[in-house]
Amino acid sequence: MTTPIDKRPLWYWRATRRLSKTALAEAAGVSRMTISKIESGRRESPDLKTMRAIAGVFGVGLDAIDWEAGKRERDERDERDAKTLAPVA
C-alpha cells in the first residue's frame, strides 16, 4: 500500500526552497516566463519535459506538484471578480 501524495502548487515548492522564479527557471533550464505562467495559470499544462525538469530541481516526483493549481486559483479569482462587478438590480 502506498502513501497518498500531498500535492502542492508550484509556488509552494518554490517558496519552501526559497527560490526566486528566476533561480528555479535557471536550475530547470526553462524561462522565467514559463515558471510565471505555470504559477499564474496562464499556461494550461506544461509539457512532460518541463514538468520533469522542474520536479527534478525539488527532488520530487511529478505527482507531488499540483500543476493545475494556478489555473484553478485564476478561475476562482475571475469568478469572484465577476460577482463583484455584477450590476446591482
C-alpha positions, 0 to 999 in steps of 0.5 A: 500500500502506498502513501497518498501524495500531498500535492502542492502548487508550484509556488509552494515548492518554490517558496519552501526552497526559497527560490526566486522564479528566476533561480528555479527557471535557471536550475530547470533550464526553462524561462522565467516566463514559463515558471510565471505562467505555470504559477499564474495559470496562464499556461494550461499544462506544461509539457512532460519535459518541463514538468520533469525538469522542474520536479527534478530541481525539488527532488520530487516526483511529478505527482507531488506538484499540483500543476493545475493549481494556478489555473484553478486559483485564476478561475476562482479569482475571475469568478469572484471578480465577476460577482463583484462587478455584477450590476446591482438590480 
